[in-house]
Every structure is written in C-alpha cells, then in structure tokens.
Amino acid sequence: MPHANRPALLLATDIFGHSPEAQALAHEFGPAVRIVSPYAGERPRFGSEMEAYAAFSARTSIEKYAEELAAQLRARPFDLALGFSVGASALWLCLAEASLAYSLPRRAILYYGSRIRQYSRLKPACSTRLVFAEREAAFDPSELAARLRAQGNDASVIPGSAHGFMNPLSPGYDARLAGREIAAIKALLS
C-alpha cells in the first residue's frame, strides 16, 4: 500500500519519451505517478522507432538517463519504480549504484531492458523483477535471464513477446500482454 507522503510510482520511459501513450500508461496507475523521460522536460514526437532511437543516441545515453533517475530518487521516495527498455536499463544502473545517496523504491519492475546485458554483474539494492521479451534483435533474452537468475535476481522471459510489448508506439506492442502486466502492477499498488 502506498505511503501517504510519497508518490506511488516512478515511471522511466523508453526511447519514445514522455509521449501521450506513456501518459496513458501512467494514468492507469492513478495520480501519484512521476514520469521521467530521457529527454528531460521535452516531449518530442517520433514517426518511428528508428527515429526515436536516433534521437536518443544523439542526445543522451543510458548513463545520463540513470543520473536523471537518481536525481528524481534524491528528490522524493517512491513505492514502485517501473522502467521500459532504456528506462529499465537506466534504472538498473541507478538501483545498483554502490554509493546510494537517495531513497530506493520499495521495489522495481524493469521491462525489456536489453542493455542490462552490458551491466549484468550489477546487483540492484532493492527488490527488482526483470521481465524480458522473448524476441530481441541483438541478443538471446533467455540466456541473459538465466545468467541473472543464477546471480540471485528475479528474471523471466515472457513467451511470445517482442521488445516493446508494453508500448503502443513500438512494433512489438501486444495489447493482451500489456493489459496483463498492467493488471499485475495495479495489484501491487493496491
């Protein structure tokens, strides 16, 4: 149950940033959601995933995004942190920071954070569930999930899913899977 003085949820977006679709997802969880985007206060609109990826690569990095998320955690505590794609990878870095000078969320759920594979030796300092898509272009998620589980992490792969299954802007979007995950998150928040 959320604490009365703390926002329930920190939502770290993917490369599409603070889009109307991210806003609609946040709305599913009520008013106490803080959306953080890799584009700071901007709300760019992209015509494709390739365009969004190019913008992310040109303007920022996962490490810089993790710094922004750490600043948000320094400003206020959260009950739950959700991360999607680059947001998941940035939160992974942020939650595993050795010199934590901020309040950790009580728990985190990180969806299809494909770049976590580059930082797989890190260990988050709060309860963290890693959810990978079965289909990724650059690597085998089942191998990464197995390696993370062997290190004591809660990591799973959703059969039949593709990267971006929670975002209507992504080619991998799956409304049925997204609905199922949204329902599970709502149950955690109640």
C-alpha positions as CSV (number, residue, x, y, z in Angstrom):
1,M,0.0,0.0,0.0
2,P,1.5,3.4,-0.9
3,H,2.7,5.6,1.9
4,A,0.6,8.8,2.3
5,N,3.5,11.1,1.8
6,R,5.2,9.5,-1.2
7,P,4.2,9.2,-4.9
8,A,3.3,5.6,-5.6
9,L,5.2,5.2,-8.8
10,L,8.2,6.4,-10.8
11,L,7.9,5.5,-14.5
12,A,11.1,5.6,-16.6
13,T,10.1,5.7,-20.3
14,D,11.7,4.1,-23.3
15,I,13.2,5.9,-26.2
16,F,9.8,7.4,-27.2
17,G,10.0,9.5,-24.0
18,H,7.0,11.3,-22.3
19,S,4.5,10.5,-25.1
20,P,0.7,10.6,-24.9
21,E,1.0,6.8,-24.7
22,A,3.3,6.9,-21.7
23,Q,0.9,9.4,-20.1
24,A,-2.0,7.0,-20.8
25,L,0.0,4.2,-19.1
26,A,0.7,6.3,-16.1
27,H,-2.9,7.2,-15.9
28,E,-3.7,3.5,-15.4
29,F,-1.9,3.7,-12.1
30,G,-3.6,6.8,-10.7
31,P,-2.5,10.4,-10.0
32,A,0.6,9.6,-7.9
33,V,2.9,8.8,-10.9
34,R,6.1,10.7,-11.8
35,I,7.1,10.1,-15.5
36,V,10.8,10.5,-16.3
37,S,12.0,10.6,-19.9
38,P,15.5,10.5,-21.4
39,Y,14.7,13.9,-22.9
40,A,14.3,15.9,-19.7
41,G,11.3,18.2,-19.9
42,E,10.9,17.9,-23.6
43,R,8.1,15.8,-25.2
44,P,9.3,15.0,-28.7
45,R,7.1,13.0,-31.1
46,F,8.8,10.5,-33.3
47,G,7.5,9.0,-36.5
48,S,9.2,5.6,-36.0
49,E,11.2,3.5,-33.6
50,M,14.3,4.2,-35.7
51,E,13.8,7.9,-35.4
52,A,13.3,7.7,-31.7
53,Y,16.5,5.5,-31.4
54,A,18.5,8.0,-33.4
55,A,17.3,10.9,-31.2
56,F,18.2,9.0,-28.1
57,S,21.6,8.1,-29.4
58,A,22.3,11.7,-30.5
59,R,21.1,13.4,-27.4
60,T,21.8,11.3,-24.3
61,S,22.9,7.9,-23.0
62,I,21.8,5.3,-20.5
63,E,24.3,6.6,-18.0
64,K,23.0,10.1,-18.3
65,Y,19.4,8.8,-18.0
66,A,20.5,6.9,-14.9
67,E,21.8,10.2,-13.4
68,E,18.4,11.9,-14.1
69,L,16.6,9.0,-12.4
70,A,19.0,9.2,-9.4
71,A,18.1,12.9,-9.1
72,Q,14.4,12.0,-9.0
73,L,15.1,9.5,-6.3
74,R,17.0,12.1,-4.3
75,A,14.1,14.5,-4.6
76,R,11.4,12.0,-3.2
77,P,10.9,8.4,-2.4
78,F,8.7,6.0,-4.4
79,D,7.0,2.8,-3.6
80,L,7.5,1.3,-7.1
81,A,9.8,2.1,-10.0
82,L,8.8,0.9,-13.5
83,G,11.3,1.0,-16.4
84,F,10.9,0.3,-20.0
85,S,13.7,-0.5,-22.4
86,V,16.3,2.2,-22.0
87,G,14.4,3.3,-18.9
88,A,14.7,-0.2,-17.5
89,S,18.5,-0.3,-18.2
90,A,19.0,3.2,-16.7
91,L,17.0,2.2,-13.6
92,W,19.1,-1.0,-13.3
93,L,22.3,1.2,-13.2
94,C,20.6,3.6,-10.8
95,L,19.3,0.9,-8.4
96,A,22.7,-0.8,-8.3
97,E,24.7,2.3,-7.5
98,A,27.2,1.5,-4.8
99,S,27.1,4.8,-3.0
100,L,23.3,5.3,-2.9
101,A,22.7,8.9,-1.8
102,Y,19.0,8.6,-2.4
103,S,15.9,6.7,-1.3
104,L,15.3,3.5,-3.1
105,P,11.9,2.5,-4.2
106,R,10.5,-0.4,-2.2
107,R,10.6,-2.5,-5.4
108,A,11.2,-2.1,-9.2
109,I,9.9,-3.9,-12.3
110,L,12.1,-3.5,-15.3
111,Y,10.7,-4.4,-18.7
112,Y,12.8,-5.5,-21.7
113,G,15.9,-3.6,-20.5
114,S,18.1,-5.1,-23.3
115,R,21.2,-3.1,-22.3
116,I,21.1,-4.7,-18.9
117,R,23.2,-7.4,-20.6
118,Q,26.1,-5.0,-20.6
119,Y,25.8,-4.5,-16.8
120,S,24.7,-8.0,-15.8
121,R,27.2,-8.2,-13.0
122,L,25.5,-5.4,-11.1
123,K,23.0,-6.2,-8.3
124,P,20.1,-3.9,-7.5
125,A,19.8,-2.7,-3.9
126,C,16.0,-3.1,-3.8
127,S,13.6,-5.9,-4.7
128,T,13.7,-5.9,-8.5
129,R,11.8,-8.0,-11.1
130,L,13.3,-8.2,-14.5
131,V,10.9,-9.0,-17.4
132,F,12.4,-9.7,-20.8
133,A,10.7,-10.1,-24.1
134,E,11.3,-13.4,-25.9
135,R,12.3,-11.7,-29.2
136,E,15.1,-9.2,-29.2
137,A,17.1,-8.2,-32.2
138,A,20.6,-8.1,-30.7
139,F,20.8,-11.0,-28.1
140,D,19.1,-14.0,-26.6
141,P,17.0,-12.9,-23.6
142,S,16.7,-16.4,-22.3
143,E,20.4,-16.7,-21.8
144,L,20.6,-13.3,-20.1
145,A,17.6,-14.2,-17.8
146,A,19.2,-17.5,-16.8
147,R,22.5,-15.7,-16.0
148,L,20.7,-13.1,-13.9
149,R,18.7,-15.8,-12.1
150,A,21.9,-17.7,-11.3
151,Q,23.1,-14.5,-9.6
152,G,20.0,-14.4,-7.4
153,N,17.9,-12.0,-9.5
154,D,14.2,-12.4,-10.3
155,A,14.3,-12.6,-14.1
156,S,11.9,-14.0,-16.5
157,V,11.1,-14.1,-20.2
158,I,7.5,-13.7,-21.4
159,P,6.9,-16.4,-24.2
160,G,5.7,-15.0,-27.5
161,S,6.6,-11.4,-26.6
162,A,8.7,-8.9,-28.6
163,H,10.7,-5.9,-27.4
164,G,8.3,-3.0,-26.7
165,F,5.3,-5.2,-25.9
166,M,4.0,-2.6,-23.4
167,N,4.2,0.5,-25.7
168,P,1.6,1.1,-28.5
169,L,4.3,3.1,-30.4
170,S,6.5,0.0,-30.6
171,P,6.3,-2.5,-33.5
172,G,6.5,-5.2,-30.7
173,Y,3.3,-3.9,-28.9
174,D,1.0,-6.6,-27.7
175,A,-2.2,-5.2,-26.1
176,R,-3.1,-8.5,-24.4
177,L,0.3,-8.8,-22.7
178,A,0.4,-5.2,-21.8
179,G,-3.1,-5.5,-20.2
180,R,-2.0,-8.5,-18.2
181,E,1.1,-6.7,-16.9
182,I,-0.8,-3.5,-16.1
183,A,-3.3,-5.6,-14.1
184,A,-0.4,-7.2,-12.1
185,I,1.2,-3.7,-11.4
186,K,-2.2,-2.4,-10.2
187,A,-2.4,-5.4,-7.9
188,L,1.0,-4.5,-6.4
189,L,-0.1,-0.9,-5.8
190,S,-3.3,-1.7,-4.1
